Amino acid sequence: MTIVARVLTDQTVFASTNLFCFLSSMALMEGSDPGEKLRTTYWEALKKNWMVWPAVQAVNFRFVPLVHRVLVVNVVSLGWNCYLSYVNSQGGKEKIVDVYDKEE
């Protein structure tokens, strides 16, 4: 039951907040509208997050010794951060394509 509570807390509080902060801050740093970035990418990225991280965290909390848990999360985070970069860049490309199509 403790593992379920940890994973549930991680996915409801921390994952949604971190994803919100990442996407909105990237939009601000790129000079685009954070609200639009969140509308176009947040839910899809959050659904993908729920496909990956609950299983990773459940296995991590259940089977991985405490001293190695950060290592497991860091290894999976490497791929996850690549995915987030892809999602962030795709949101920008869709906007550019839309603007380009409207100009013609």
C-alpha positions in Angstrom: 0.0 0.0 0.0 2.9 2.3 0.7 4.2 1.9 -2.8 0.8 2.7 -4.3 0.6 5.9 -2.2 4.1 6.9 -3.3 3.5 6.4 -7.0 0.1 8.1 -6.8 1.6 11.1 -5.0 4.4 11.2 -7.5 2.1 11.1 -10.5 -0.7 13.4 -9.3 1.3 16.1 -7.5 4.9 16.1 -8.8 4.6 14.9 -12.4 1.8 17.2 -13.3 3.5 20.2 -11.6 6.9 19.5 -13.2 5.4 19.1 -16.6 3.5 22.3 -16.3 6.6 24.2 -15.1 8.7 22.7 -17.9 6.4 23.5 -20.8 5.4 27.0 -19.6 9.0 28.0 -18.8 10.2 26.8 -22.2 7.5 28.8 -23.9 8.5 31.9 -21.9 12.2 31.4 -22.8 11.3 30.9 -26.4 9.1 34.0 -26.5 5.9 32.2 -27.2 2.6 32.0 -25.4 2.8 29.6 -22.4 -1.0 29.1 -22.4 -0.9 28.0 -26.1 2.0 25.7 -25.4 0.1 24.1 -22.5 -3.1 23.7 -24.5 -1.3 22.0 -27.4 1.1 19.7 -25.6 0.4 19.3 -21.8 -2.3 16.6 -21.9 -0.6 14.5 -24.5 2.7 14.6 -22.6 1.0 13.9 -19.3 -0.7 10.8 -20.8 2.7 9.6 -22.0 4.1 10.3 -18.6 1.5 8.1 -17.0 2.4 5.3 -19.5 6.1 5.3 -18.4 6.6 6.6 -14.9 4.1 4.7 -12.7 5.7 1.4 -13.7 9.2 2.7 -13.4 8.5 4.1 -9.9 6.6 1.0 -8.7 9.5 -1.2 -9.7 12.0 1.3 -8.3 10.3 1.5 -4.9 9.6 -2.2 -4.7 12.8 -3.9 -6.0 15.7 -1.4 -6.2 17.8 -0.8 -3.1 17.6 2.7 -1.7 21.1 3.6 -2.7 20.4 2.9 -6.4 17.0 4.5 -6.8 18.3 7.8 -7.9 20.4 6.1 -10.5 17.4 4.2 -11.9 15.4 7.5 -12.1 18.3 9.3 -13.8 18.7 6.6 -16.5 15.0 6.7 -17.3 15.0 10.5 -17.1 17.6 10.6 -19.9 15.1 9.1 -22.3 12.1 11.0 -20.8 13.9 14.4 -21.2 14.6 13.5 -24.9 10.9 12.9 -25.3 10.1 16.2 -23.6 12.5 18.1 -25.9 10.8 16.5 -28.9 7.3 17.4 -27.6 8.5 21.0 -27.0 10.0 21.3 -30.4 7.0 19.9 -32.2 4.7 22.4 -30.5 6.9 25.2 -32.0 6.9 23.6 -35.5 3.2 23.3 -35.6 2.9 27.0 -34.9 5.4 27.9 -37.6 3.6 25.7 -40.1 0.2 27.3 -39.2 1.7 30.8 -39.6 3.4 29.9 -42.9 0.1 28.5 -44.3 -1.8 31.6 -43.3 0.6 33.9 -45.1 0.4 32.2 -48.5 
